[in-house]
Amino acid sequence: MERVEPMPLSADAGARADAYAAAPLLNCLIRELAQPCPDPAGRQTYRLPGGGRLLRVRTGRRPADPEVRTDGGWRRVGHTELVKLVADELRRHTGLTNDELPAEMIDSREAVGALLAARDRTAAPADPYLRSEQSLVTGHPYHPAPKARGGGPVASWLPYAPEAYARFPLTLLAVREDLAVEEGDTSALDALGQAPPGYRLLPAHPWQLDLIGGDLAEAFADGRLLRLGHTPFETCPTAAVRTVHAAGPDLFLKFSLDVRITNDVRRLWRHDLLRLRRTDAAAVTAFAALDGPAAWLSDRGYRTASFAFEELAVVVRDGLGRHALPGTTVLLAAALAEGFDGNPLDRPMDPAVWWAAYLRQVVPPALAAFADHGVVLEAHLQNSLIAVDAAGLPVQALFRDAEGVKLLPETSRAAGWERLVYCLVVNHLTEIAAALAERHPGFDPWPAARRELSRHPLPEIPALLTTPPLPAKTNLLLRWTGADGAAARYRPLRNPLAGA
């Protein structure tokens, strides 16, 4: 992809970027800190506990137009001031300071601006699957800085951004055979090019090589690594940024990126790679035993270099062709909530019929994997794909990412269930339900969700259907306090299932 410098935003584009960036930040503030209070004007109003300030927003699935109460009335708050307000509330609430997170919030907003400008001048992919993967301009709706890209200059990451409709070839390296490390089935990598005798082929993400820079200079100089050029085809980054789709060989390849995206530095950590075959094998076994069309995209194996184990690692993942039902269109679940051209939720439909079909495809495999095999899928919106038929009706669910899978009893059953409920219900079903209800005023999606969940005889289900709170991950507090990205912290959230 041609490297381009970001264009300055117009006032209108800047306002759009502010709105995109403010919505998830407001969601975090409202969920994790703010206290709702009545407002005679009819807008959603909250008291901020740190200093007792009043905040009000335009209601909806994505809060907008934040205002704070002053002696002179309500005053509109722009994104920069909103970041300062949130940081002040967090300092008062936790007693801790943090200069890194406010910078990430600003970086996220600047990234959104660059992405919007790039999308305005670039044609979207014709393939609806890729269009869905590359649609997430808002991204995680409950993260304070979902689009931060590590603070680097826009020109360093924009050519590889899925939201900018990026396409690019992979760099082909060769690692000396005695220094290659691999586990599982990585044979698909050997078909990407031709390594010289005594070497193994090792594809690399171009941004990955830019980030590690001179660290590999010695390995190139002494022949441990060779540069072989590039793949003869382009790959497309998926919503995960570091995972790319290669349509020709029908593969997904997942790389290391030393960049913080949402809560984690997206490196393929050694401890995760060493358990990858175990978690993937458990998921493959669980899905093979399912009664239904649900599919698991297997992380078949990984290859790397012993002297740069994490930095040069690549994971080989199944493509869609061997799993998707014939004649269907596969779409990213997160894109259904975010919105994109071709979203089946935008078609004329009976929402009750569509929603029942969606639940029937998504819920049973996630619950059966947990109940029958002790496999806790990370079934959130970005790890879930939905195959729809010609009418846009869901007919199959596909799940991915063995790195996010937890296994019982390595994880306690209680902790595994809490994680599954958060990923499947709070992060996933709640967002799809809200997007559907937004398009069909008056439609209540939760009685059907309750019926689908009640069909499964897990001992945890009765409490899930009757207990008031659900676990909501506190991404704002987690990032402010510097907790490990994998160390989820939850706070109680109103349970729509209990009142359905």
C-alpha distance (Angstrom), angle and dihedral (degrees) to the residues before:
residue distance angle dihedral
M1 . . .
E2 3.79 . .
R3 3.78 113.2 .
V4 3.78 110.3 -122.5
E5 3.75 133.3 -177.6
P6 3.80 116.0 -122.2
M7 3.78 115.5 -98.7
P8 3.80 119.3 -130.8
L9 3.78 112.9 -98.8
S10 3.78 123.4 -117.1
A11 3.79 118.3 -126.7
D12 3.79 89.4 -100.2
A13 3.81 93.1 49.3
G14 3.79 90.0 47.0
A15 3.80 90.1 53.7
R16 3.80 89.6 49.9
A17 3.81 90.3 51.3
D18 3.82 90.6 49.0
A19 3.80 91.0 51.6
Y20 3.81 93.9 48.1
A21 3.82 91.8 48.4
A22 3.80 96.3 42.7
A23 3.82 97.1 53.4
P24 3.83 99.0 68.3
L25 3.80 91.7 38.8
L26 3.81 90.4 53.1
N27 3.80 90.0 46.6
C28 3.81 89.5 55.9
L29 3.78 94.1 45.8
I30 3.81 92.5 48.7
R31 3.81 95.1 44.6
E32 3.80 98.6 43.2
L33 3.81 107.6 31.3
A34 3.81 117.1 4.3
Q35 3.80 125.1 93.5
P36 3.82 117.1 -144.7
C37 3.78 116.9 -125.0
P38 3.82 134.1 175.4
D39 3.78 120.4 -87.0
P40 3.80 118.4 -166.4
A41 3.81 89.5 -153.7
G42 3.80 89.8 66.1
R43 3.80 98.9 -119.0
Q44 3.81 121.6 122.7
T45 3.79 106.8 -93.0
Y46 3.80 130.4 -172.4
R47 3.78 137.3 -174.0
L48 3.78 114.2 -133.5
P49 3.80 107.0 -140.3
G50 3.80 98.2 -148.1
G51 3.78 96.9 70.1
G52 3.79 103.9 -3.4
R53 3.79 93.3 -108.6
L54 3.78 119.2 158.1
L55 3.80 120.1 -126.2
R56 3.79 125.3 -174.0
V57 3.79 130.5 -174.4
R58 3.76 139.9 -176.6
T59 3.77 104.8 -93.8
G60 3.77 125.2 -119.7
R61 3.74 141.6 92.3
R62 3.80 89.3 -59.9
P63 3.82 110.7 37.5
A64 3.80 114.3 -135.6
D65 3.81 145.1 174.5
P66 3.84 97.9 38.9
E67 3.80 117.1 -155.9
V68 3.81 132.1 -177.6
R69 3.78 125.9 -149.6
T70 3.80 116.8 -112.8
D71 3.79 134.0 170.4
G72 3.78 88.0 -92.1
G73 3.81 95.5 49.9
W74 3.78 133.0 -95.6
R75 3.82 117.6 -11.5
R76 3.80 125.0 -164.0
V77 3.82 115.4 -118.0
G78 3.82 121.0 -147.1
H79 3.77 123.1 -149.6
T80 3.81 96.4 -95.4
E81 3.80 91.9 51.5
L82 3.80 90.4 44.3
V83 3.81 89.4 56.9
K84 3.83 89.9 52.1
L85 3.79 91.2 47.7
V86 3.81 92.5 50.4
A87 3.80 92.2 47.0
D88 3.80 91.0 50.7
E89 3.81 91.4 50.0
L90 3.81 91.1 49.7
R91 3.80 92.5 49.6
R92 3.80 90.5 51.5
H93 3.81 93.1 43.8
T94 3.82 99.0 46.4
G95 3.79 104.2 23.3
L96 3.81 87.1 -129.8
T97 3.79 132.3 115.7
N98 3.78 124.5 -141.9
D99 3.79 125.6 179.3
E100 3.81 95.0 175.4
L101 3.80 100.4 64.9
P102 3.84 97.6 52.1
A103 3.82 87.7 51.3
E104 3.82 88.9 51.7
M105 3.81 90.4 50.8
I106 3.80 90.5 53.6
D107 3.81 90.9 43.8
S108 3.80 89.6 51.8
R109 3.80 91.8 53.3
E110 3.81 91.8 47.4
A111 3.80 89.1 49.6
V112 3.80 90.7 52.3
G113 3.79 89.5 52.9
A114 3.80 91.5 51.6
L115 3.80 91.2 47.0
L116 3.80 93.3 50.5
A117 3.81 91.0 50.2
A118 3.81 91.1 48.8
R119 3.81 92.5 48.4
D120 3.80 90.8 50.8
R121 3.80 90.9 60.0
T122 3.83 100.8 35.2
A123 3.78 129.5 72.8
A124 3.80 115.6 -119.5
P125 3.82 117.2 -119.1
A126 3.79 115.2 -85.6
D127 3.80 90.8 -139.2
P128 3.84 108.0 87.8
Y129 3.81 91.6 -147.8
L130 3.81 92.9 57.0
R131 3.79 90.3 41.3
S132 3.81 88.6 57.2
E133 3.83 93.7 47.0
Q134 3.80 90.9 50.5
S135 3.81 98.2 44.5
L136 3.81 102.5 85.9
V137 3.80 103.8 109.8
T138 3.81 91.1 146.9
G139 3.79 93.9 37.3
H140 3.78 120.1 177.5
P141 3.83 103.3 21.4
Y142 3.82 92.5 -152.4
H143 3.79 102.7 46.1
P144 3.82 123.3 96.9
A145 3.82 94.7 -138.4
P146 3.80 108.5 18.5
K147 3.79 96.0 158.3
A148 3.81 100.9 43.4
R149 3.79 111.1 132.0
G150 3.78 101.9 -164.7
G151 3.79 97.0 -79.1
G152 3.81 94.2 -81.7
P153 3.80 122.9 140.0
V154 3.78 114.5 -77.9
A155 3.80 92.3 -118.0
S156 3.82 90.0 61.0
W157 3.82 96.1 59.9
L158 3.81 108.4 18.2
P159 3.84 94.2 82.6
Y160 3.83 87.7 61.1
A161 3.80 100.2 40.5
P162 3.81 116.0 119.6
E163 3.80 90.9 -154.6
A164 3.83 88.7 59.7
Y165 3.83 90.2 55.2
A166 3.80 90.5 -110.9
R167 3.81 123.3 -174.8
F168 3.80 124.1 179.5
P169 3.80 142.3 154.6
L170 3.78 119.4 -108.7
T171 3.79 121.6 -115.1
L172 3.80 112.0 -113.6
L173 3.79 117.4 -140.9
A174 3.78 131.0 174.6
V175 3.80 121.7 -143.4
R176 3.79 121.4 -158.1
E177 3.79 107.1 -96.1
D178 3.80 95.9 -123.9
L179 3.82 89.3 53.8
A180 3.81 97.2 46.8
V181 3.81 115.6 108.2
E182 3.78 121.7 -165.0
E183 3.76 142.5 156.3
G184 3.79 130.0 -168.6
D185 3.79 126.4 5.4
T186 3.80 110.2 -25.3
S187 3.81 96.5 152.0
A188 3.81 91.1 117.4
L189 3.81 89.0 70.0
D190 3.79 91.7 61.8
A191 3.80 90.4 60.6
L192 3.82 92.0 60.1
G193 3.81 94.0 76.6
Q194 3.79 145.3 -33.1
A195 3.80 120.6 -76.0
P196 3.83 118.3 -159.7
P197 3.82 119.4 -111.6
G198 3.79 112.3 -69.8
Y199 3.82 93.8 24.4
R200 3.80 137.7 92.3
L201 3.78 123.5 -141.2
L202 3.82 114.8 -109.1
P203 3.83 118.7 -178.6
A204 3.79 117.3 -153.1
H205 3.79 134.9 -163.7
P206 3.85 108.5 -116.1
W207 3.81 92.2 -133.3
Q208 3.79 89.2 50.1
L209 3.81 89.8 57.5
D210 3.80 91.6 45.9
L211 3.80 90.3 53.5
I212 3.80 97.9 49.7
G213 3.80 90.4 41.9
G214 3.79 115.0 159.4
D215 3.79 94.7 10.5
L216 3.80 88.9 91.7
A217 3.82 97.5 43.1
E218 3.80 93.5 101.9
A219 3.81 92.8 48.3
F220 3.81 90.4 53.0
A221 3.80 91.4 45.6
D222 3.80 96.1 52.1
G223 3.81 95.7 41.4
R224 3.76 100.7 -108.7
L225 3.80 86.3 120.2
L226 3.78 130.0 32.1
R227 3.79 130.6 -167.6
L228 3.80 111.2 -131.8
G229 3.81 100.8 175.5
H230 3.79 125.9 -111.0
T231 3.77 140.6 -46.6
P232 3.80 112.9 -86.8
F233 3.80 88.7 -126.0
E234 3.79 135.1 53.9
T235 3.78 124.8 -114.6
C236 3.80 127.6 -149.6
P237 3.81 122.6 -135.9
T238 3.79 115.1 -126.2
A239 3.79 127.2 -143.5
A240 3.81 89.6 -80.3
V241 3.86 88.8 66.6
R242 3.84 94.7 -146.5
T243 3.82 94.4 56.8
V244 3.79 116.3 78.4
H245 3.79 132.4 -166.6
A246 3.80 119.0 -134.1
A247 3.79 105.2 -164.3
G248 3.82 98.2 -170.2
P249 3.80 98.4 57.2
D250 3.85 89.2 28.9
L251 3.78 94.8 -125.4
F252 3.76 140.8 135.6
L253 3.81 116.1 -146.3
K254 3.80 121.9 -164.3
F255 3.80 120.0 -157.5
S256 3.79 140.3 -173.2
L257 3.80 117.3 -100.9
D258 3.79 119.6 -178.4
V259 3.79 90.7 -145.5
R260 3.78 129.5 108.1
I261 3.79 109.3 -121.6
T262 3.83 112.8 178.3
N263 3.82 105.6 -37.0
D264 3.78 103.6 -16.5
V265 3.76 143.0 56.2
R266 3.79 98.5 -117.8
R267 3.77 98.3 -129.7
L268 3.80 122.8 135.2
W269 3.77 94.5 -116.9
R270 3.80 118.8 -148.0
H271 3.81 94.0 -123.4
D272 3.81 91.2 53.0
L273 3.80 92.8 47.5
L274 3.80 92.0 49.6
R275 3.81 91.1 55.5
L276 3.80 95.7 39.2
R277 3.80 96.9 96.3
R278 3.80 91.3 49.6
T279 3.79 95.6 50.6
D280 3.79 93.8 41.5
A281 3.82 92.8 48.5
A282 3.80 90.0 51.5
A283 3.81 91.1 51.1
V284 3.82 92.3 46.7
T285 3.82 90.0 51.5
A286 3.81 92.0 47.8
F287 3.80 94.1 50.9
A288 3.80 93.1 44.5
A289 3.81 88.2 60.4
L290 3.81 95.7 49.1
D291 3.77 122.1 113.2
G292 3.79 101.2 -135.0
P293 3.81 143.8 41.6
A294 3.82 98.8 -73.7
A295 3.81 113.5 130.2
W296 3.79 138.7 -159.5
L297 3.82 119.4 -143.3
S298 3.78 99.2 -139.4
D299 3.80 122.0 -137.1
R300 3.79 90.6 -140.2
G301 3.78 98.9 -170.4
Y302 3.79 147.3 -52.4
R303 3.78 137.6 -113.7
T304 3.79 128.9 -162.9
A305 3.80 144.8 142.9
S306 3.81 120.6 -87.4
F307 3.82 92.2 -133.7
A308 3.83 93.2 50.8
F309 3.80 100.1 27.5
E310 3.80 98.7 161.2
E311 3.78 99.8 24.4
L312 3.83 96.7 57.9
A313 3.80 100.5 30.8
V314 3.80 119.7 130.8
V315 3.81 126.1 -173.1
V316 3.82 120.3 -150.3
R317 3.81 113.8 -141.1
D318 3.78 130.7 -174.1
G319 3.77 117.5 -98.1
L320 3.78 124.4 -128.8
G321 3.79 98.6 -106.0
R322 3.78 97.4 76.7
H323 3.82 93.6 48.9
A324 3.82 112.7 30.1
L325 3.79 116.7 94.3
P326 3.82 112.4 -106.1
G327 3.78 114.8 -93.9
T328 3.82 94.7 17.4
T329 3.80 130.9 119.5
V330 3.80 115.4 -132.5
L331 3.81 116.9 -143.6
L332 3.79 134.9 -179.4
A333 3.82 109.8 -107.2
A334 3.82 91.8 -140.3
A335 3.80 89.4 58.6
L336 3.81 91.3 59.0
A337 3.81 88.0 61.9
E338 3.81 96.0 39.0
G339 3.81 95.8 44.6
F340 3.81 132.1 -126.4
D341 3.77 140.3 177.6
G342 3.80 104.4 -74.5
N343 3.80 97.3 27.1
P344 3.83 106.9 157.7
L345 3.81 88.6 -144.1
D346 3.79 87.7 70.3
R347 3.82 93.6 59.8
P348 3.79 122.3 94.4
M349 3.80 104.7 -93.0
D350 3.75 147.8 143.4
P351 3.84 99.8 -99.1
A352 3.80 92.7 -155.2
V353 3.81 92.0 56.7
W354 3.82 93.8 45.0
W355 3.81 93.7 46.2
A356 3.81 93.9 47.8
A357 3.81 89.1 52.1
Y358 3.80 91.2 48.3
L359 3.79 93.0 50.8
R360 3.79 91.2 46.3
Q361 3.81 90.9 57.4
V362 3.83 100.7 39.8
V363 3.81 107.7 36.1
P364 3.85 105.7 48.7
P365 3.84 97.9 55.1
A366 3.80 93.6 47.8
L367 3.82 92.3 49.1
A368 3.81 94.5 42.7
A369 3.81 92.7 50.5
F370 3.80 88.7 53.7
A371 3.81 98.1 41.7
D372 3.80 100.1 40.4
H373 3.80 103.8 29.9
G374 3.81 108.3 19.9
V375 3.81 91.1 -117.8
V376 3.80 115.0 145.6
L377 3.79 106.6 -159.5
E378 3.78 118.9 -153.1
A379 3.81 85.8 -130.6
H380 3.78 96.9 172.8
L381 3.80 123.9 137.0
Q382 3.81 97.3 -87.6
N383 3.80 94.3 49.2
S384 3.81 95.1 47.9
L385 3.78 126.4 81.7
I386 3.79 125.6 -170.7
A387 3.80 124.6 -152.9
V388 3.80 113.1 -151.9
D389 3.78 130.2 -168.3
A390 3.80 126.7 -126.3
A391 3.81 90.4 -78.6
G392 3.82 92.3 52.3
L393 3.81 93.8 -107.4
P394 3.85 116.4 144.5
V395 3.81 110.9 -111.6
Q396 3.82 103.5 160.8
A397 3.80 141.9 20.6
L398 3.80 123.2 -147.7
F399 3.79 123.2 -167.1
R400 3.81 131.3 -163.1
D401 3.83 148.0 178.6
A402 3.80 116.5 72.8
E403 3.81 89.1 -166.7
G404 3.81 89.2 72.3
V405 3.81 95.2 46.3
K406 3.81 118.4 109.1
L407 3.79 123.3 -160.3
L408 3.77 131.4 -147.2
P409 3.00 128.5 -98.7
E410 3.85 91.3 19.0
T411 3.80 82.2 66.7
S412 3.80 116.5 36.9
R413 3.78 116.2 -107.0
A414 3.83 91.1 -118.0
A415 3.80 92.7 51.3
G416 3.80 91.6 43.5
W417 3.81 91.8 51.0
E418 3.79 92.0 48.4
R419 3.80 90.1 51.7
L420 3.81 92.1 47.7
V421 3.80 92.5 49.3
Y422 3.79 91.1 49.3
C423 3.83 94.4 47.9
L424 3.80 98.4 39.0
V425 3.80 103.6 33.4
V426 3.82 108.4 21.8
N427 3.79 101.0 33.2
H428 3.80 98.6 29.9
L429 3.81 117.9 23.2
T430 3.81 94.4 34.1
E431 3.81 91.8 56.8
I432 3.81 95.6 45.3
A433 3.81 90.3 45.8
A434 3.81 91.3 51.2
A435 3.81 92.5 48.5
L436 3.80 90.2 50.5
A437 3.81 94.1 46.3
E438 3.81 90.6 48.2
R439 3.80 89.5 59.1
H440 3.82 94.1 43.1
P441 3.82 109.2 41.5
G442 3.77 111.8 -151.6
F443 3.81 94.8 25.5
D444 3.82 112.3 126.3
P445 3.83 110.0 -158.3
W446 3.80 97.8 -175.5
P447 3.83 103.4 79.0
A448 3.82 88.8 59.7
A449 3.80 91.2 46.9
R450 3.78 89.4 50.5
R451 3.82 91.2 50.8
E452 3.79 92.5 49.8
L453 3.80 93.8 48.9
S454 3.81 92.8 45.7
R455 3.82 90.5 59.0
H456 3.81 90.0 71.3
P457 3.82 117.7 80.0
L458 3.79 99.1 -141.6
P459 3.80 113.1 141.8
E460 3.83 89.6 -130.3
I461 3.82 94.8 57.9
P462 3.85 99.2 81.2
A463 3.80 91.0 55.9
L464 3.80 91.2 45.5
L465 3.81 89.7 55.8
T466 3.79 96.2 46.2
T467 3.80 109.6 27.3
P468 3.82 112.8 98.4
P469 3.85 100.3 -136.9
L470 3.80 131.0 61.6
P471 3.83 122.2 -165.9
A472 3.82 111.6 -98.9
K473 3.80 117.0 -170.9
T474 3.81 112.9 -123.4
N475 3.79 101.7 -140.7
L476 3.79 94.2 163.7
L477 3.80 94.9 53.9
L478 3.79 91.6 38.7
R479 3.81 91.7 56.9
W480 3.81 94.3 40.7
T481 3.81 93.4 52.8
G482 3.80 92.6 44.4
A483 3.80 95.4 -120.6
D484 3.77 118.5 166.4
G485 3.79 110.9 -86.4
A486 3.79 91.5 -123.1
A487 3.81 92.8 50.3
A488 3.78 98.4 90.3
R489 3.80 117.6 -158.7
Y490 3.79 118.5 -163.5
R491 3.77 136.7 -160.7
P492 3.80 127.3 -166.8
L493 3.78 117.0 -87.3
R494 3.79 127.3 -171.5
N495 3.80 108.8 -91.6
P496 3.84 111.1 -132.1
L497 3.81 89.7 -170.0
A498 3.81 91.8 63.8
G499 3.78 93.1 58.6
A500 3.79 97.4 39.3
